[in-house]
Amino acid sequence: MKKENILILHNIRSVENVGAMFRTADAAGVNKIYLTGYTPAPIDRFGRKRKDLAKSALGAEEFVKWEQKKNVFSLIAELRREKPRTRASSVRGRFFIIGIEQDKKSVDYKTLRLPSAKLGTSRSGQGNVFIMGSEIGGIPKNILEKCDIITEIPMRGKKESLNVSVALGIALFRICNI
């Protein structure tokens, strides 16, 4: 049974970062991206394709399903109530919500083992939702409180963080054992 892996991009301001994350999501096998807050979409408010996003996505925005949602809290609540429907099961369950963020409660991404993490398989029948936050402030505390687990990439240099699109790639490929 194939399960879903979803990505929520919340308040990502850089169009180039969003495009890069579409490309990474495609490479990692993410089923759908939700764009929340002020995260730019592949199509502008006039229905035109955004060339600036397409430049870094290199066409991935055409293959990865995406949807804009105004309220991230309603989206998380909806995903908690749902389980991806498969041919093998019509039972509804919930997704496991994973925040990728530096926080007092976070665990090292290298030690994180989720029963449902391997993309394309289903050991527990539960899907995963990965949340990424803004380049400057990260994931707000009130959203982190909604996560089942928070994981981070430890920093060894003088800088406190990585580029958000780079962090997504590192985390997805390590956590999901791709």
PyMOL commands that set and color helices and strands:
alter all, ss='L'
color gray80, all
select helices_A, chain A and resi 15-28+51-57+60-63+72-81+141-144+164-175
alter helices_A, ss='H'
color red, helices_A
select strands_A, chain A and resi 5-10+32-36+65-69+96-100+107-108+128-132+149-152
alter strands_A, ss='S'
color yellow, strands_A
deselect
rebuild
show_as cartoon
